[in-house]
């Protein structure tokens, strides 16, 4: 991504995104788009390359991450800051 697009979601084009969801394929999308896809639409693949992603990490600019695993029984979150 170009430096001026580093904080733009490739799906909704929201600017100045501070938290991105990233899976094994390393394609970042804003956490809102990721949450809508994974929770509301029950789609667990990357919206860019369509790779199946059983889990995604939420990354912020502050090197703090929240790791989320979507399970059939619910959501497990752990923070590491």
C-alpha positions in Angstrom: 0.0 0.0 0.0 1.2 3.5 -0.7 1.9 5.6 2.4 -1.1 7.8 1.7 -3.4 4.8 1.5 -1.9 2.9 4.5 -4.8 3.9 6.7 -7.6 3.4 4.1 -9.8 0.3 4.1 -9.7 -1.3 0.7 -13.4 -2.4 1.0 -15.4 0.6 2.4 -12.6 3.2 1.6 -12.9 4.7 5.1 -9.9 6.9 5.7 -7.8 7.2 8.8 -8.6 3.6 10.0 -6.8 2.9 13.3 -7.7 -0.8 13.7 -7.3 -3.4 10.9 -8.2 -7.1 10.8 -5.5 -9.2 9.2 -5.5 -12.9 8.5 -2.9 -15.4 7.3 -2.9 -13.9 3.8 -1.9 -10.5 5.2 -4.6 -8.5 3.5 -5.7 -5.7 5.9 -9.4 -4.5 6.1 -10.9 -2.3 8.7 -12.2 -4.1 11.7 -15.8 -2.9 11.0 -15.8 -4.5 7.5 -14.2 -7.7 9.0 -16.7 -7.8 11.8 -19.7 -7.4 9.5 -18.4 -10.2 7.2 -17.5 -12.6 10.0 -20.4 -12.1 12.4 -23.3 -10.8 10.4 -22.7 -12.5 7.1 -20.9 -15.6 8.5 -18.2 -15.3 5.8 -14.8 -16.3 7.1 -12.8 -15.8 4.0 -10.6 -12.8 3.0 -12.6 -10.3 1.0 -9.5 -9.6 -1.2 -8.2 -13.0 -2.1 -11.0 -15.3 -0.8 -8.6 -17.4 1.3 -10.4 -19.1 4.1 -9.4 -17.4 7.4 -10.5 -19.4 10.5 -9.0 -16.6 12.7 -7.9 -13.0 12.2 -5.9 -10.6 14.3 -6.9 -7.0 15.0 -4.0 -4.7 14.6 -3.7 -1.0 15.6 -1.1 1.6 15.0 0.1 1.4 18.6 1.5 -2.2 18.2 -1.3 -3.4 20.5 -3.2 -6.4 19.1 -6.3 -8.2 19.9 -6.4 -11.8 18.6 -9.8 -13.1 17.8 -10.8 -16.6 17.1 -14.3 -17.1 15.7 -15.8 -20.3 17.0 -19.2 -21.9 16.5 -19.8 -21.4 20.2 -18.8 -17.7 20.2 -15.8 -15.4 20.1 -12.6 -15.7 22.1 -10.5 -12.6 22.5 -7.2 -12.1 24.1 -5.3 -8.8 24.4 -1.6 -8.2 24.3 -0.5 -4.6 24.8 
